[in-house]
Structures are given as C-alpha cells and as structure tokens.
Amino acid sequence: MTTMPRPTLASRFLLIVAVGAVLPLALVGVWLTRAAQRAGVSLLRDQIEHAASAVASEIDRRWSLRDGELRLLAGNSSAAAVVSGATVSSADSAYLLDLARSMSGSIPSVAYVDATGRERWSFTRAVDDRSLENARIGLMSSPTTTVAVEMPIDSAGATHGKLVARVNVSSVVPIDIGRTLVPGASLTIFDASQAQVWGTGEPTVFPTNGTHPRGAEIVSRSPSLAPLRVVVAAPSEPYVAPFERAARIGVGVLMLVALGALAMSIVLTTRVTRSLHRLVDAATAVAGGDLQRTVHEPTDDEIGRLARAFNAMTESLRRTLSELAGQRALAAVGEFAASLSHEVRNSLTAVHVDLQHARRHLSPDHPAMPLVARTLESVRRLDATVSGALRVARSGQAAKRRVDLDAVLQRAVHAAAPSFAERGATLDEIAGTPSPPLEGDSAALEQLFLNLLINAAQASPPGSRARLERETTDAHVTIRVVDVGSGIDASLLPSLGTPFVTTKPFGTGLGLPIAQRIVAAHGGDLLFESTSQSGTTAVVRLPLAASGD
C-alpha cells in the first residue's frame, strides 16, 4: 500500500501564511464591503434625521405664532357669549368679525360651535390675487391647503363650546425649507388624519407599518406643537455607491497585498528551507564524526542564531573531546605518578631508616649530628610533599585543614633557593600583610608553589631577579610568580597545562597539569600572562577560609 508523502516544511510554511494572512485579508475585504454599505446608509440616515428635526423645529417655531392668534380668537368674552347664549348679538358678531379680519391670512376660516355641536358663528376669508400668484409660483403648496384645528372656549371655569379654525400650511412651512434637505431627498407633511398637506417632489406614502421601499431611507418627525407629521425620504444608492466603490478598491488592494505576501512567502520560505537543508547536512556530517564541519551564518534572525548555535555546539564538542582526551592523559599520568610515588617513598623510607640508625650511633655532641637531623627533616618533608601533591593531583580533592599560607610560601621559597642559585638568579619576595588562613592541603600547596618557583628559576637568565608577589582581598588571596625570561609565545599559551606538552628541551610536561589540578581542588584559578621576550607571570588565585570556620 502506497503511503502519501508527508508535506514538506516549505509547504507547511505556505499553508500557515495562507491560513494566517490571506484568509484573514479575504475576510477583511468582505467586512469592508459590508461596512461600506452600512456607513453609506448610516451617513444618509443621520443627514435626513437632522433635516427632519430641523423642519419640525421650524414648524414648531412658526406654529407658536398661529397658536397665539388662535388663543386670541378663542379666549375673548364675545366668543364665550356666542357659544353660550341663545342668540348672537350684533356687537359680539361685529367684534369677532373685526378680530378675524385683523388676523393674518394664515387663518382663512373661523367657526364657533356650541356644546351641542351647532355652529353659532363663522367667517371665511376670500382668496385674493396675491395668494393665487404665490400658489402659482410655488411659494405655497396651495391657497386652500389648510389644517383643521380645534380649541376649547372656556368661561367661568366651564367649557361652553369650541373654536374650529383652519390654518394655512404655507404659514407654518418656510418657503426655503428645501435647503435643509440632502440632494435627492423629498419632504412630505401629513396632518393628523394622515392626509398629505405639503410635499416636495413626488408624493411620499407615509410608512405607517414601519417599513419603507427597498433602497430608500425614510425618517418621520412630529412637531411638539403643530398637529402635523414631517416625513423625509431619500434614496440610499447615491450615498452607498461611493462607499462601495472605495470598498471595492480597498478589497482589490488587499488582494494584491495578499498575492504579494504569498509570493514573498514562497521566496523567503525557499531561502529558509535552503538554510535548514544545509544545517541538516552539517548535522548529519557531525553525527558521522566530522567535527570540523561548520555552517554559514547568514543573518541575525532565528536561522542565523541557529547556525551560530550549531557552530558553537560543534566547537564545544571538539573542545569537550579534547578536554576528555586531556583528562584521560592526566588520569594516566596520575596512575603513573602514583606508581612512581610508591617507588620514591620506598627509597625515602630506606634512607630515613639508615639516617635514624646513624643518629643512634652518634653522640649528641658529634659534629655530624645537626647535618643528620636536617637530612631527616628534609626526607620527612619530601615524603609528605610528594604524598600530598600526588594525592590531590590524582583524586582532585584537597583535605579540609587550616593552612598557613605564609608558612607554605616560605617552605616553597626555601626549597626552590638552590634552583635560583644554580642559575645565578635571585628571587625577591615582596612582603605584604600576613595572609588569612586557607582551607586545604599544605603539602599539595607547597608542591604547587615549588613547581612554579622552579619554572621561574629555570626561565631566569643569570643575574636576573624574579619576584614573588602577594595580594589579599576580602575573599581571595592572589600569588604571582614573575620571571624576566624570554617568555612564552602567545600561540603556546592555550596549550599550557596539557599533559606531556612542555616548552623545555628536557621537560616532561607533567608539572603544570599537576599544579592545575591542585589549584582546582582548592577552588582557585591558575593562569599565565606572557609575551615573547618579556617574561612570564604565573597567577594563582585561592579563596580564603570563611571567617566563621
């Protein structure tokens, strides 16, 4: 059965780009289109709502004038007498006639009706030529377009009848009311019976059920004083079309951006996977044993950091294997030194026994007795030094005992004095403040400093002066052994301390490895500073014992 090939890393990257970038961009394009339509409709609705509110406010302002006239017509004593009396007196009739004629032409007819509904007195204004001319040029909707208004007539706290008047719509609708409308909008005014009494453009059917024709926005407003309703309608297409056009352009740009992003992703994915392929080849070579293989570090991005990490890993692996080989060599040296120490100690034991036998046969005042005593002490010290140094060098651990560093340095200087005398050189000990105590193995430390002092003596030319310097801080003591010999080439400094590597013609290359292990066992550091023809400085840095110990 054939298995489907697994998708490559490049195809996975492209799928991520398609799902994470292209698909959201497509959704954004759809959202932009719909948002554009909503924005156009919302803008249109805001504008026609503003226009409808402005028209209603203006009608209210003008209606307040008509309301004052109506109240004047209904609130006089003659009106109360007409609707409450049995007959209409000539004085009341004359007063009402003068009052009706004095009103503006905005109230063309007035009638007084009693409580039974019988009309008791009425007045109708004749239509003059000016009104006809205004109607002809369109300043008013019609000379006879009026709105019926009723107002109660009260007297002594009781209602006796009502005033029935008609108010011309043209008196409450401004001539220039169309200025507040948006282009293409129509304005229609209905009375309380939903009959159209005023309109611009085609008559608009008032949407009593809350619906409106498709593609149009309709807003209605009722003035607070006038018994009218203002309806403003406008087609939405002229407002939505620019937004839709901008949205289509935006969607097109988004699609171009998406295609560009996809193309760029293909190019970048190819570059990334090419670098990864090189890393895979290099890792395969390293796994096969080729530790010299490295990869190019192209940029500072994740791939570049991965390449640097790979190169650092191979370098660390090479260094680790080199150190492991050195440790194995040093372990072999330790075993060899242990065997050699056993033989040396056997010989020292025989010498020690012979010297003790000789001391027993000499009288206390014999001239050779001091010499025998010094030799016995030298044999004992040599045995302890060899045993302690080799124990630390082999195990890597130092005994936890208080050590007087000044005494250790004095013994090492005393032991190294013949080597300086043989070379015709001098060792200057730079005295400082007494060193605080250390914790460790005094014999191993004595061997450490003795090795460094003998190396300095062997490197010192005749007549030169080497130095032993000491510096103490709160937590560490630093010992420097300085010679003025020919120095060590900078290329050889990293290999110092490697077993069997030496700069001396007849050296074994074991002194410095043992010295490094002794320093490490005491928690310190050993390093060398040297330049050609300028001498060498060996720096030993050891931690001091804790103050509470």
C-alpha positions as CSV (number, residue, x, y, z in Angstrom):
1,M,0.0,0.0,0.0
2,T,1.4,3.4,-1.1
3,T,1.7,6.0,1.6
4,M,1.0,9.6,1.0
5,P,4.2,11.7,1.1
6,R,4.4,13.9,4.2
7,P,4.2,17.6,3.5
8,T,7.5,19.4,3.4
9,L,8.5,22.3,5.7
10,A,8.1,24.8,2.9
11,S,4.5,23.6,2.1
12,R,3.7,23.9,5.8
13,F,5.0,27.4,5.9
14,L,3.0,28.4,2.9
15,L,-0.1,26.8,4.4
16,I,0.5,28.9,7.6
17,V,0.8,32.0,5.5
18,A,-2.3,31.2,3.6
19,V,-4.4,30.5,6.7
20,G,-2.8,33.2,8.9
21,A,-2.7,36.0,6.4
22,V,-4.5,35.5,3.1
23,L,-7.7,34.2,4.6
24,P,-8.0,37.0,7.2
25,L,-7.4,39.5,4.4
26,A,-10.2,38.0,2.4
27,L,-12.5,38.2,5.5
28,V,-11.4,41.8,6.0
29,G,-12.3,42.5,2.3
30,V,-15.8,41.1,2.8
31,W,-16.2,43.1,6.1
32,L,-15.0,46.3,4.3
33,T,-17.7,45.8,1.6
34,R,-20.5,45.4,4.1
35,A,-19.1,48.1,6.4
36,A,-19.1,50.5,3.4
37,Q,-22.7,49.8,2.8
38,R,-23.6,50.3,6.4
39,A,-21.5,53.5,6.5
40,G,-23.3,55.0,3.5
41,V,-26.7,54.1,4.9
42,S,-25.8,55.4,8.3
43,L,-24.5,58.7,6.9
44,L,-27.7,59.2,4.8
45,R,-29.9,58.4,7.8
46,D,-28.0,60.9,10.0
47,Q,-28.5,63.6,7.4
48,I,-32.2,63.0,6.8
49,E,-32.8,62.7,10.6
50,H,-31.1,66.1,11.0
51,A,-33.2,67.5,8.2
52,A,-36.4,66.2,9.6
53,S,-35.6,67.5,13.1
54,A,-34.7,70.9,11.6
55,V,-38.0,71.1,9.7
56,A,-40.1,70.0,12.7
57,S,-38.3,72.7,14.9
58,E,-39.0,75.4,12.3
59,I,-42.7,74.4,12.0
60,D,-43.0,74.5,15.8
61,R,-41.5,78.0,15.9
62,R,-43.9,79.3,13.2
63,W,-46.9,77.4,14.7
64,S,-46.4,79.2,18.0
65,L,-47.4,82.4,16.2
66,R,-50.6,80.7,14.9
67,D,-51.3,79.3,18.3
68,G,-51.2,82.8,19.8
69,E,-53.7,84.0,17.2
70,L,-56.0,81.0,17.8
71,R,-55.9,81.6,21.5
72,L,-56.8,85.2,20.9
73,L,-59.8,84.1,18.8
74,A,-60.9,81.6,21.4
75,G,-60.2,83.4,24.6
76,N,-62.3,86.6,24.4
77,S,-65.7,87.3,26.0
78,S,-67.5,87.6,22.7
79,A,-66.5,84.1,21.7
80,A,-67.8,82.8,25.1
81,A,-71.1,84.7,24.6
82,V,-71.6,83.4,21.1
83,V,-71.3,79.7,22.1
84,S,-73.2,80.0,25.4
85,G,-76.0,82.4,24.6
86,A,-79.3,81.8,22.9
87,T,-78.7,84.4,20.2
88,V,-75.7,86.1,18.8
89,S,-75.7,89.8,19.4
90,S,-74.7,92.2,16.7
91,A,-71.9,93.6,19.0
92,D,-70.4,90.2,19.5
93,S,-70.6,89.4,15.9
94,A,-69.0,92.7,14.9
95,Y,-66.2,92.2,17.4
96,L,-65.5,88.7,16.2
97,L,-65.6,89.8,12.5
98,D,-63.1,92.6,13.2
99,L,-60.9,90.3,15.1
100,A,-61.0,87.6,12.4
101,R,-60.2,90.2,9.7
102,S,-57.3,91.6,11.7
103,M,-55.6,88.2,11.8
104,S,-53.1,87.4,9.2
105,G,-54.1,85.4,6.1
106,S,-52.7,82.3,7.7
107,I,-56.2,81.5,9.3
108,P,-58.6,81.6,6.3
109,S,-61.7,80.4,8.2
110,V,-63.0,80.5,11.7
111,A,-66.2,78.9,13.2
112,Y,-67.6,78.9,16.7
113,V,-69.5,75.8,17.7
114,D,-71.5,75.4,20.9
115,A,-71.6,72.4,23.2
116,T,-74.3,70.7,21.2
117,G,-72.1,70.9,18.0
118,R,-74.2,73.6,16.4
119,E,-72.3,76.3,14.5
120,R,-73.1,79.6,16.0
121,W,-70.9,82.0,14.0
122,S,-68.3,81.6,11.2
123,F,-66.0,83.6,9.0
124,T,-64.3,82.7,5.7
125,R,-61.6,84.9,4.2
126,A,-61.8,85.4,0.5
127,V,-58.8,84.3,-1.6
128,D,-57.1,87.4,-3.1
129,D,-55.0,87.6,-6.2
130,R,-51.7,87.7,-4.3
131,S,-52.5,84.3,-2.8
132,L,-53.3,82.9,-6.2
133,E,-50.0,84.3,-7.6
134,N,-48.0,82.8,-4.7
135,A,-49.6,79.5,-5.3
136,R,-48.8,79.7,-9.0
137,I,-45.1,80.3,-8.5
138,G,-44.9,77.5,-5.8
139,L,-44.2,79.6,-2.7
140,M,-47.1,77.9,-1.0
141,S,-48.4,74.3,-1.5
142,S,-51.9,75.5,-2.4
143,P,-54.0,78.6,-1.4
144,T,-56.6,76.2,0.1
145,T,-54.3,73.7,1.7
146,T,-55.2,74.0,5.4
147,V,-55.1,72.1,8.6
148,A,-58.1,71.9,10.8
149,V,-57.6,73.0,14.4
150,E,-60.0,72.9,17.3
151,M,-59.6,74.9,20.6
152,P,-62.0,74.9,23.6
153,I,-63.8,78.0,24.6
154,D,-64.0,78.3,28.4
155,S,-65.9,80.7,30.6
156,A,-66.0,80.8,34.4
157,G,-64.1,77.5,34.6
158,A,-66.5,75.7,32.3
159,T,-66.2,74.7,28.6
160,H,-69.2,76.0,26.6
161,G,-68.0,75.2,23.1
162,K,-65.0,75.2,20.8
163,L,-63.3,77.2,18.1
164,V,-62.9,75.4,14.8
165,A,-60.4,77.0,12.5
166,R,-58.3,76.2,9.5
167,V,-54.6,77.2,9.3
168,N,-52.8,77.5,6.0
169,V,-49.9,75.1,5.9
170,S,-47.9,77.6,4.0
171,S,-47.9,79.9,7.0
172,V,-46.0,77.3,9.1
173,V,-43.8,75.8,6.4
174,P,-40.9,78.0,5.4
175,I,-40.6,78.9,1.7
176,D,-36.9,77.8,1.6
177,I,-37.4,74.7,3.7
178,G,-35.8,72.6,1.0
179,R,-32.3,74.0,1.9
180,T,-32.1,71.6,4.8
181,L,-32.7,68.5,2.6
182,V,-29.9,66.4,1.2
183,P,-29.7,66.1,-2.6
184,G,-32.3,63.8,-4.0
185,A,-34.4,63.8,-0.8
186,S,-38.1,64.5,-0.7
187,L,-40.2,66.2,2.1
188,T,-43.8,65.4,2.8
189,I,-46.0,66.8,5.6
190,F,-49.1,64.9,6.8
191,D,-51.9,66.2,9.0
192,A,-53.5,64.3,11.9
193,S,-55.6,62.2,9.5
194,Q,-52.5,61.1,7.6
195,A,-53.5,63.2,4.6
196,Q,-50.7,64.8,2.7
197,V,-50.9,68.6,3.0
198,W,-47.5,69.6,1.7
199,G,-44.7,68.0,-0.3
200,T,-41.6,68.4,-2.5
201,G,-41.1,66.2,-5.4
202,E,-43.2,63.0,-5.8
203,P,-45.8,62.4,-3.1
204,T,-44.5,60.0,-0.4
205,V,-46.7,57.3,1.1
206,F,-46.3,57.6,4.8
207,P,-44.9,54.3,6.2
208,T,-47.5,53.5,8.9
209,N,-46.3,49.9,9.4
210,G,-42.6,50.9,9.9
211,T,-41.4,49.6,6.5
212,H,-40.0,51.6,3.6
213,P,-39.3,51.0,0.0
214,R,-36.2,49.0,-0.9
215,G,-33.1,51.2,-1.4
216,A,-34.6,54.2,0.4
217,E,-34.3,55.6,3.9
218,I,-37.4,57.3,5.4
219,V,-37.4,59.3,8.7
220,S,-40.5,60.9,10.3
221,R,-40.7,63.5,13.0
222,S,-43.8,65.0,14.8
223,P,-43.6,68.7,15.8
224,S,-44.4,69.1,19.5
225,L,-46.9,71.9,18.9
226,A,-48.3,71.6,15.4
227,P,-50.7,68.7,14.6
228,L,-48.5,67.7,11.7
229,R,-46.0,64.9,10.8
230,V,-42.8,65.5,8.8
231,V,-41.6,62.7,6.6
232,V,-38.2,62.9,4.8
233,A,-37.2,60.2,2.3
234,A,-34.1,59.8,0.3
235,P,-32.7,57.0,-2.0
236,S,-29.7,55.2,-0.4
237,E,-28.0,54.3,-3.7
238,P,-26.2,57.7,-4.3
239,Y,-24.8,57.6,-0.8
240,V,-23.9,53.9,-0.7
241,A,-22.3,53.8,-4.1
242,P,-19.1,55.9,-3.3
243,F,-18.5,53.8,-0.2
244,E,-19.0,50.6,-2.1
245,R,-16.6,51.9,-4.8
246,A,-14.0,52.7,-2.2
247,A,-14.5,49.3,-0.6
248,R,-14.0,47.6,-3.9
249,I,-10.8,49.5,-4.4
250,G,-9.7,48.5,-0.9
251,V,-10.6,44.9,-1.5
252,G,-8.6,44.9,-4.7
253,V,-5.6,46.4,-2.9
254,L,-5.9,43.8,-0.2
255,M,-6.0,41.0,-2.7
256,L,-2.8,42.4,-4.4
257,V,-1.2,42.6,-0.9
258,A,-2.2,39.1,-0.2
259,L,-0.8,37.8,-3.5
260,G,2.4,39.8,-2.9
261,A,2.6,38.4,0.6
262,L,2.1,34.9,-0.8
263,A,4.8,35.4,-3.4
264,M,7.2,36.9,-0.8
265,S,6.5,33.9,1.4
266,I,7.4,31.5,-1.3
267,V,10.7,33.3,-1.8
268,L,11.5,33.6,1.9
269,T,10.4,30.0,2.6
270,T,12.7,28.7,-0.1
271,R,15.6,30.7,1.4
272,V,14.8,29.5,4.9
273,T,14.4,25.9,3.9
274,R,17.7,26.1,1.9
275,S,19.5,27.2,5.1
276,L,17.8,24.4,7.1
277,H,18.8,21.9,4.5
278,R,22.4,23.0,4.9
279,L,22.0,22.6,8.7
280,V,20.6,19.1,8.3
281,D,23.6,18.1,6.0
282,A,26.1,19.6,8.5
283,A,24.4,17.8,11.5
284,T,24.5,14.5,9.6
285,A,28.2,15.0,8.9
286,V,28.8,15.8,12.6
287,A,26.9,12.7,13.6
288,G,29.1,10.8,11.3
289,G,32.2,12.1,13.1
290,D,33.2,15.1,11.1
291,L,33.6,17.6,13.9
292,Q,35.3,20.2,11.6
293,R,32.0,20.8,9.7
294,T,30.6,24.3,10.1
295,V,27.7,26.2,8.5
296,H,27.5,29.7,7.2
297,E,25.9,32.3,9.5
298,P,23.9,34.5,7.0
299,T,21.8,36.8,9.1
300,D,20.9,37.8,12.6
301,D,17.5,36.1,12.5
302,E,16.5,32.8,14.0
303,I,18.2,30.8,11.2
304,G,21.4,32.8,11.8
305,R,21.2,32.2,15.5
306,L,20.6,28.5,14.9
307,A,23.6,28.4,12.6
308,R,25.7,30.1,15.3
309,A,24.4,27.8,17.9
310,F,25.3,24.8,15.7
311,N,28.8,26.1,15.2
312,A,29.1,26.8,18.9
313,M,27.9,23.3,19.6
314,T,30.5,21.6,17.3
315,E,33.2,23.9,18.7
316,S,32.1,22.9,22.3
317,L,32.0,19.3,21.3
318,R,35.5,19.5,19.8
319,R,36.7,21.2,23.0
320,T,34.9,18.7,25.2
321,L,36.5,15.8,23.4
322,S,39.9,17.5,23.6
323,E,39.4,18.0,27.3
324,L,38.3,14.5,27.8
325,A,41.4,13.3,26.0
326,G,43.5,15.5,28.3
327,Q,41.7,14.2,31.3
328,R,42.4,10.7,30.2
329,A,46.0,11.5,29.7
330,L,46.1,13.2,33.1
331,A,44.5,10.2,34.7
332,A,47.1,8.1,33.2
333,V,49.7,10.5,34.5
334,G,48.2,10.3,37.9
335,E,48.4,6.5,37.8
336,F,51.9,6.6,36.6
337,A,52.8,9.2,39.3
338,A,51.2,7.1,42.0
339,S,53.3,4.2,41.0
340,L,56.4,6.4,40.8
341,S,55.5,7.9,44.2
342,H,55.3,4.4,45.7
343,E,58.8,3.6,44.5
344,V,60.2,7.0,45.6
345,R,58.6,6.6,49.0
346,N,60.2,3.1,49.4
347,S,63.6,4.6,48.7
348,L,62.9,7.5,51.1
349,T,61.9,5.0,53.7
350,A,65.2,3.2,53.4
351,V,67.1,6.5,53.6
352,H,65.1,7.5,56.6
353,V,65.8,4.2,58.4
354,D,69.6,4.5,57.6
355,L,69.7,8.1,58.9
356,Q,67.9,7.1,62.1
357,H,70.3,4.2,62.6
358,A,73.2,6.6,62.0
359,R,71.8,9.1,64.5
360,R,71.5,6.4,67.2
361,H,75.3,5.6,66.8
362,L,76.4,9.3,67.1
363,S,76.8,11.1,70.3
364,P,74.7,14.1,70.8
365,D,77.7,16.4,70.6
366,H,79.0,14.9,67.4
367,P,79.7,17.5,64.7
368,A,77.6,15.4,62.1
369,M,74.5,15.3,64.3
370,P,72.9,18.6,63.1
371,L,73.5,17.5,59.5
372,V,71.8,14.2,60.1
373,A,68.9,15.9,61.8
374,R,68.4,18.3,58.9
375,T,68.6,15.5,56.4
376,L,66.0,13.5,58.3
377,E,63.7,16.6,58.4
378,S,64.2,17.1,54.6
379,V,63.4,13.4,54.0
380,R,60.2,13.7,56.1
381,R,59.1,16.9,54.3
382,L,59.9,15.4,50.9
383,D,57.8,12.3,51.7
384,A,54.9,14.4,52.9
385,T,55.0,16.8,50.0
386,V,55.2,14.1,47.3
387,S,52.4,12.1,49.0
388,G,50.1,15.1,49.4
389,A,50.7,16.6,46.0
390,L,50.1,13.3,44.2
391,R,47.1,12.6,46.3
392,V,45.4,15.8,45.3
393,A,46.5,15.5,41.7
394,R,45.1,12.0,41.4
395,S,41.8,12.5,43.3
396,G,41.1,16.2,42.5
397,Q,40.2,16.8,46.2
398,A,42.1,18.6,48.9
399,A,42.0,17.8,52.6
400,K,40.0,20.4,54.6
401,R,42.5,21.7,57.1
402,R,43.6,25.1,58.1
403,V,46.7,26.1,56.2
404,D,49.1,28.9,57.0
405,L,49.8,30.2,53.5
406,D,52.8,32.3,54.6
407,A,54.5,29.2,56.1
408,V,53.7,27.3,52.9
409,L,55.3,30.0,50.8
410,Q,58.4,30.2,53.0
411,R,58.9,26.4,52.7
412,A,58.5,26.6,48.9
413,V,60.9,29.5,48.6
414,H,63.5,27.7,50.8
415,A,63.2,24.5,48.7
416,A,63.5,26.5,45.4
417,A,66.5,28.5,46.6
418,P,69.1,26.0,45.2
419,S,67.5,26.2,41.7
420,F,67.9,30.0,41.6
421,A,71.4,29.8,43.0
422,E,72.3,27.2,40.2
423,R,71.0,29.7,37.5
424,G,72.8,32.7,39.1
425,A,69.5,34.4,39.6
426,T,67.8,35.9,42.7
427,L,64.3,35.6,44.0
428,D,62.8,38.7,45.6
429,E,59.9,38.1,47.9
430,I,57.6,41.1,48.0
431,A,56.4,41.1,51.6
432,G,52.8,42.1,52.3
433,T,50.3,41.9,55.1
434,P,50.0,38.4,56.6
435,S,47.6,36.3,54.6
436,P,44.5,35.0,56.3
437,P,44.3,31.2,56.7
438,L,43.1,28.9,53.8
439,E,41.5,25.5,53.9
440,G,43.3,22.8,52.0
441,D,46.4,20.5,51.9
442,S,49.6,22.3,52.9
443,A,51.8,19.7,51.3
444,A,50.0,20.0,47.9
445,L,50.1,23.8,48.0
446,E,53.8,23.7,48.8
447,Q,54.4,21.4,45.8
448,L,52.2,23.8,43.7
449,F,54.3,26.9,44.5
450,L,57.6,24.9,44.4
451,N,56.8,23.9,40.8
452,L,56.0,27.5,39.8
453,L,59.2,28.8,41.5
454,I,61.4,26.1,39.9
455,N,59.9,27.0,36.5
456,A,60.6,30.7,37.1
457,A,64.2,29.8,38.2
458,Q,64.7,27.7,35.0
459,A,63.4,30.6,32.9
460,S,65.5,33.3,34.6
461,P,68.8,34.3,32.9
462,P,72.0,34.7,35.0
463,G,72.0,37.9,37.0
464,S,68.2,38.4,36.7
465,R,65.7,38.9,39.6
466,A,62.4,37.0,39.8
467,R,59.6,38.1,42.1
468,L,57.1,36.5,44.4
469,E,54.1,38.9,44.9
470,R,51.1,38.5,47.2
471,E,47.8,40.4,47.3
472,T,44.9,39.8,49.6
473,T,41.3,40.9,49.2
474,D,38.2,40.2,51.4
475,A,37.6,36.8,49.8
476,H,40.7,35.8,47.9
477,V,44.5,35.8,48.0
478,T,46.5,36.2,44.8
479,I,50.1,34.9,44.4
480,R,52.1,36.0,41.4
481,V,55.4,34.4,40.4
482,V,57.2,36.7,37.9
483,D,60.3,36.0,35.9
484,V,62.1,38.1,33.3
485,G,63.0,35.3,31.0
486,S,62.3,35.0,27.3
487,G,58.6,34.5,27.8
488,I,56.2,32.2,26.0
489,D,54.9,32.6,22.5
490,A,51.2,33.7,22.5
491,S,50.3,30.7,20.3
492,L,51.6,28.3,23.0
493,L,49.7,29.8,26.0
494,P,46.4,27.9,25.4
495,S,48.2,24.6,25.5
496,L,49.9,25.2,28.8
497,G,48.7,22.6,31.3
498,T,48.2,19.9,28.7
499,P,49.8,16.7,29.8
500,F,53.2,16.0,28.1
501,V,53.2,19.4,26.4
502,T,56.3,21.5,27.5
503,T,58.5,24.3,26.3
504,K,61.6,23.0,28.0
505,P,64.1,20.8,26.0
506,F,64.1,18.1,28.6
507,G,60.7,18.7,30.4
508,T,58.1,16.1,31.0
509,G,55.0,18.3,30.6
510,L,53.6,17.0,33.9
511,G,54.4,19.8,36.4
512,L,51.8,22.3,35.2
513,P,48.9,19.7,34.8
514,I,49.5,18.6,38.4
515,A,49.7,22.3,39.5
516,Q,46.3,23.0,37.8
517,R,44.6,20.1,39.5
518,I,45.9,21.2,42.9
519,V,44.6,24.7,42.3
520,A,41.2,23.4,41.1
521,A,41.0,21.1,44.1
522,H,41.3,24.2,46.3
523,G,38.6,26.1,44.4
524,G,41.1,28.5,42.8
525,D,42.3,29.6,39.4
526,L,45.7,29.3,37.7
527,L,46.6,31.4,34.6
528,F,49.6,32.6,32.8
529,E,50.5,36.0,31.4
530,S,53.4,36.1,29.0
531,T,54.7,37.9,25.9
532,S,57.7,36.9,23.9
533,Q,61.0,38.5,25.3
534,S,59.1,40.0,28.3
535,G,59.0,37.2,30.8
536,T,56.1,35.2,32.3
537,T,53.8,35.7,35.2
538,A,52.0,32.8,36.9
539,V,48.9,33.9,38.8
540,V,47.4,31.7,41.5
541,R,44.1,32.9,42.9
542,L,42.8,31.0,46.0
543,P,39.7,31.5,48.2
544,L,40.2,32.4,51.8
545,A,38.6,30.4,54.6
546,A,35.2,31.5,55.9
547,S,35.5,33.8,58.9
548,G,33.2,31.7,61.0
549,D,35.1,28.5,60.4
